[in-house]
Amino acid sequence: MEHGILLIRRALAVLWGLSAMLAATAGVAQDAAPDGAKVLRLATVTRPPFSMELDGVQTGFSIDLWNALASEMNATTEVVRVESFTEMLDLVRRGEVDAAAANISITAGRESEMDFSQPIFESGLRILIPAEKGSGASLLSAILSRDLLLAIGGAFGLLLLAGMLMWLFERRQQAYFDHPPHKALFPAFWWALNLVVNGGFEERQPQSVLGRVLATFLVVSSLFLVSVFVAQITATMTVSAIQSSVSSVNDLYGRRIGTTSGSTAAAFLDRRDFDYRGYADFSSLIASFERSDLDAVVFDAPILAYYTHMQGQGRAQLAGSVFLRENYGIALPTGSSLAEAINQDLLKLRENGTYEAIRMKWFGADNG
């Protein structure tokens, strides 16, 4: 009897120990993930309208899309905003973040160093140039050009010189020229101008032999001088119009071009043997453009479109159409376990309309 009671007590003790161990294990599991959410580190760089910080809020097309994906994956996000595009991609290469999102073009070179999601946006490159100032301003600019001002100044100088020579020859022959040198400057210039334009004054024909020779020379030469002067004006205005016209990539040769170093735009310009200035980031690139240090900027079309509609309104315009089509994606460290989940959730967001709602929010009906 006592032996049976002892066996029952030992069995109860074992059961009590097992239940306590299970309870402790469950408690540890609850403490480790109280809400079951993962924390994912997302690297990004400021590139409106894809990624930016407004009033302390992380926003933009790529950020909004990532937040929708994180919600589908039951995860929260820690945003790591860096200063340069290269720094953002380096964090992905080293595996120091779970993903990166902005306007990251999917290229063969980058694919060899990291993984990418399915494309999240399709766009390409475009050209940004200073806004046209209108035909009136263009005409004024042409008239005030250095070459034309020199031509006008030369014409005035020649007329004044010819008039004073006629004064020298005629000052004792007719009353019109009978003035001291300083008082004869304008009458002499006016006589030469009328001779070139109208053929001279009928009542003020030269009386001296030298005066008649000079007058004949001026009338004959004026036929050529007027033609050259008109041609100079036409040429200056034509060159000005040509220089202000940019409608394609081929119009960029010989101009001051800028883009960001290490970008797909820089790679394109290298392949086409363009001479360009590379900048560390988009902000310094635009600052240089606004200082008129650049004639054109080659960069991602939607970002340039956003700039022209916002702070560049009235100062910049887009030229030509989108070229070098490219896809943007979410960059992931090589072999990331998130790739499959992100791709599946991207398909889900496209199917349920969430993706389209986010795209319309930032771009409307136009991708830029």
C-alpha positions in Angstrom: 0.0 0.0 0.0 2.7 2.5 0.9 4.6 1.4 -2.2 1.6 2.3 -4.4 1.2 5.7 -2.8 4.9 6.4 -3.4 4.6 5.6 -7.1 1.6 7.9 -7.4 3.5 10.8 -5.8 6.5 10.3 -8.1 4.2 10.3 -11.2 2.5 13.5 -10.0 5.9 15.2 -9.5 7.0 14.3 -13.0 3.8 15.7 -14.5 4.2 18.9 -12.4 7.8 19.3 -13.7 6.8 18.8 -17.3 3.9 21.4 -17.0 6.3 23.9 -15.4 8.8 23.5 -18.2 6.2 23.9 -20.9 4.9 27.0 -19.2 8.4 28.5 -18.9 9.1 27.8 -22.6 5.8 29.4 -23.6 6.6 32.5 -21.4 10.0 32.8 -23.1 8.4 32.7 -26.5 5.9 35.3 -25.6 8.6 37.6 -24.3 10.7 37.3 -27.5 7.9 38.3 -29.9 5.0 39.9 -28.0 3.3 41.0 -31.2 4.8 38.6 -33.7 6.2 41.5 -35.9 9.7 41.5 -37.5 11.8 44.7 -37.7 13.3 45.3 -41.2 16.0 47.8 -41.9 15.4 49.8 -45.1 18.2 51.9 -46.6 17.2 54.9 -48.8 18.4 58.2 -50.1 16.5 61.4 -50.7 15.2 61.4 -54.3 11.8 63.1 -54.6 9.2 61.8 -55.4 10.5 58.3 -54.7 12.0 58.9 -51.3 12.0 62.0 -49.0 11.4 63.1 -45.5 8.6 65.7 -45.0 8.0 67.1 -41.5 9.7 64.1 -39.9 7.7 61.6 -41.9 9.4 59.2 -44.3 7.4 59.3 -47.5 7.5 59.0 -51.3 6.5 56.4 -53.9 9.1 53.8 -53.0 8.6 54.3 -49.2 4.8 54.0 -49.4 5.1 50.9 -51.5 7.6 49.4 -49.1 5.4 50.1 -46.1 2.5 48.3 -47.9 4.9 45.3 -48.5 6.0 45.4 -44.8 2.4 45.3 -43.7 1.8 42.3 -45.9 4.8 40.6 -44.3 3.7 41.6 -40.8 6.9 43.6 -40.3 7.8 47.0 -39.1 10.5 49.2 -40.7 13.5 51.0 -39.5 14.5 53.6 -42.2 18.2 54.2 -42.6 18.4 57.4 -44.7 21.9 58.1 -46.1 23.5 61.0 -48.0 24.5 59.3 -51.3 23.2 56.6 -53.7 26.6 54.8 -53.5 26.4 54.7 -49.7 22.9 53.2 -49.9 23.9 50.4 -52.2 27.1 49.7 -50.2 24.9 49.0 -47.2 23.0 46.4 -49.3 26.2 44.8 -50.6 27.6 44.4 -47.1 24.3 43.0 -45.8 23.9 45.7 -43.2 20.3 46.4 -44.2 17.5 44.1 -45.2 16.6 46.1 -48.3 17.0 49.4 -50.1 14.4 51.4 -52.0 14.4 54.7 -53.9 14.9 55.0 -57.7 17.3 52.1 -58.0 17.7 50.9 -61.6 18.1 47.2 -62.2 21.3 46.7 -64.1 23.5 43.7 -65.0 26.3 45.2 -63.0 24.2 45.7 -59.8 22.6 42.3 -60.3 26.0 40.6 -60.0 26.5 42.2 -56.6 23.0 42.1 -55.0 19.5 40.7 -55.6 16.5 42.6 -56.8 12.8 42.3 -56.5 10.5 42.3 -59.5 10.4 45.8 -61.2 8.4 48.3 -59.2 8.5 51.2 -61.7 9.3 51.7 -65.4 10.9 54.8 -66.6 14.2 56.0 -68.2 16.4 59.0 -68.7 15.5 62.5 -69.8 17.1 65.9 -70.4 16.5 69.0 -68.3 17.3 72.4 -69.8 16.7 76.0 -68.7 13.2 77.3 -69.4 12.7 79.2 -72.6 12.3 82.9 -72.0 10.1 83.6 -75.0 10.8 85.0 -78.4 11.0 88.6 -77.2 13.7 87.8 -74.7 15.5 85.6 -77.2 15.5 88.5 -79.7 16.8 91.0 -77.1 19.5 88.5 -76.1 20.6 88.2 -79.8 20.6 91.9 -80.2 22.7 92.4 -77.1 25.2 89.7 -78.1 28.9 90.7 -78.2 29.3 90.1 -82.0 26.3 92.2 -82.9 27.2 95.1 -80.6 30.7 95.1 -82.1 29.2 95.3 -85.6 26.9 98.1 -84.6 29.8 100.0 -82.9 32.0 99.5 -86.0 29.3 100.8 -88.3 28.8 104.0 -86.2 32.6 104.5 -86.1 32.9 104.2 -89.9 30.1 106.6 -90.5 31.6 109.2 -88.1 35.0 108.8 -89.7 33.5 109.2 -93.2 31.6 112.3 -92.1 34.6 114.0 -90.6 36.6 113.3 -93.7 33.9 115.0 -95.7 34.0 117.9 -93.2 37.7 118.2 -93.8 37.2 118.3 -97.6 34.1 120.5 -97.6 34.3 122.8 -94.6 35.4 125.7 -96.9 33.1 124.8 -99.7 29.6 124.9 -98.2 28.0 126.3 -95.0 26.7 123.0 -93.8 30.2 121.9 -92.9 31.5 125.3 -91.8 31.9 124.5 -88.1 34.7 123.9 -85.6 35.6 120.2 -85.3 33.7 119.6 -82.0 30.5 121.2 -83.4 30.8 119.4 -86.7 30.7 115.8 -85.3 27.0 115.3 -85.4 26.3 117.2 -88.7 29.1 115.2 -90.4 27.8 111.9 -89.0 24.3 112.7 -90.0 25.4 113.6 -93.6 27.3 110.2 -93.9 24.3 108.3 -92.5 21.9 109.9 -95.0 24.3 109.2 -97.8 24.5 105.5 -97.0 20.7 105.1 -96.3 19.1 107.6 -98.7 21.8 108.4 -101.2 22.6 111.7 -99.6 21.2 115.3 -99.6 20.4 116.7 -103.0 21.2 120.3 -101.8 24.4 119.2 -100.0 26.3 117.5 -102.8 30.1 117.6 -102.4 31.8 120.6 -104.1 35.4 119.6 -103.8 37.1 116.9 -105.9 38.2 114.9 -102.9 34.7 115.2 -101.4 33.1 113.9 -104.6 35.5 110.9 -104.7 34.8 110.1 -101.0 31.0 110.4 -101.6 31.1 108.0 -104.6 33.2 105.5 -102.6 30.7 105.7 -99.7 27.7 105.1 -101.9 29.2 102.1 -103.7 30.7 100.6 -100.5 27.5 101.1 -98.6 25.8 98.5 -100.8 28.2 95.9 -99.4 28.3 97.3 -95.9 24.5 97.2 -95.5 24.4 93.7 -96.8 27.1 92.6 -94.4 25.4 94.3 -91.5 22.0 92.7 -92.2 23.7 89.3 -92.7 25.5 89.7 -89.3 22.2 90.3 -87.5 20.6 87.3 -89.3 23.5 85.1 -88.4 23.6 86.1 -84.8 19.9 85.5 -84.3 20.1 82.1 -86.2 23.0 80.9 -84.1 21.2 82.0 -80.9 18.1 80.0 -81.9 20.1 76.9 -82.8 22.1 77.1 -79.5 18.9 77.3 -77.4 17.3 74.3 -79.1 17.7 70.9 -77.5 15.3 68.2 -78.6 17.3 65.0 -78.4 20.5 63.5 -77.0 22.4 64.4 -80.2 21.9 68.1 -79.4 23.9 67.7 -76.3 27.3 67.5 -77.9 29.4 70.6 -77.2 27.3 71.7 -74.2 27.9 71.7 -70.5 26.2 68.5 -69.3 25.8 67.3 -65.7 24.6 64.1 -63.9 25.4 62.2 -60.8 28.6 60.1 -60.7 28.1 56.3 -60.9 24.5 56.5 -62.1 23.0 54.8 -65.1 22.9 58.3 -66.7 26.7 58.6 -66.2 27.2 55.2 -67.8 25.1 56.2 -70.8 27.1 59.4 -71.3 30.3 57.5 -71.0 29.2 55.1 -73.7 28.3 58.0 -76.0 31.6 59.8 -75.3 30.0 62.9 -73.9 32.1 65.2 -71.8 30.1 65.8 -68.6 30.5 66.9 -65.0 29.8 64.2 -62.4 28.2 65.2 -59.0 28.1 63.3 -55.7 24.4 63.7 -55.3 21.3 65.1 -57.0 21.1 68.2 -54.7 24.6 69.4 -55.8 23.8 68.6 -59.4 20.6 70.8 -59.3 22.4 73.6 -57.4 25.0 73.8 -60.2 22.2 73.8 -62.8 20.4 76.7 -61.0 23.7 78.7 -60.9 23.7 78.3 -64.7 26.9 76.3 -64.6 25.3 73.7 -66.8 23.4 73.8 -70.1 21.6 70.5 -69.5 21.1 67.8 -66.9 20.7 64.1 -67.9 19.0 62.1 -65.2 16.0 59.9 -64.3 12.9 61.2 -66.0 10.4 61.1 -63.1 12.7 62.9 -60.7 13.4 65.6 -63.3 9.6 65.9 -64.0 9.0 66.3 -60.2 11.6 69.0 -60.0 10.2 71.0 -62.9 6.7 70.9 -61.3 8.0 71.9 -57.9 11.0 74.1 -57.1 12.1 74.3 -60.7 8.8 75.6 -62.0 9.5 78.6 -64.4 13.2 78.0 -64.3 13.6 74.6 -66.0 11.8 72.4 -68.6 12.1 68.9 -70.0 13.5 68.4 -73.5 12.8 65.6 -75.9 11.3 62.3 -74.8 12.3 59.5 -72.4 15.2 57.4 -73.6 17.2 54.4 -72.3 14.2 52.7 -70.8 15.0 51.1 -67.4 13.2 49.4 -64.5 13.5 50.3 -60.8 13.5 47.6 -58.2 14.0 47.0 -54.5 17.6 46.0 -53.8 18.3 43.1 -51.5 21.5 41.5 -50.2 22.6 38.5 -52.2 20.6 35.4 -51.2 18.1 37.4 -49.2 15.3 35.2 -47.6 12.9 38.1 -48.2 13.1 38.0 -52.0 10.3 35.4 -52.5 8.0 37.0 -49.9 8.5 40.5 -51.5 7.8 39.3 -55.0 4.7 37.4 -54.0 3.4 40.5 -52.1 4.2 42.8 -55.0 2.0 40.6 -57.2 -0.7 40.7 -54.5 -0.5 44.5 -54.3 -0.9 44.8 -58.0 -3.9 42.5 -58.1 -5.8 44.2 -55.3 -5.2 47.7 -56.6 -2.9 49.0 -53.8 0.1 49.4 -56.2 -2.0 51.5 -58.6 -3.4 53.7 -55.9 0.2 54.5 -54.7 1.4 55.2 -58.2 -1.6 57.5 -58.9 -0.9 59.3 -55.7 2.6 60.3 -56.7 2.5 60.4 -60.5 -1.1 60.7 -61.6 -1.6 59.4 -65.1 2.0 60.2 -66.1 5.1 58.3 -65.0 7.2 61.4 -65.8 
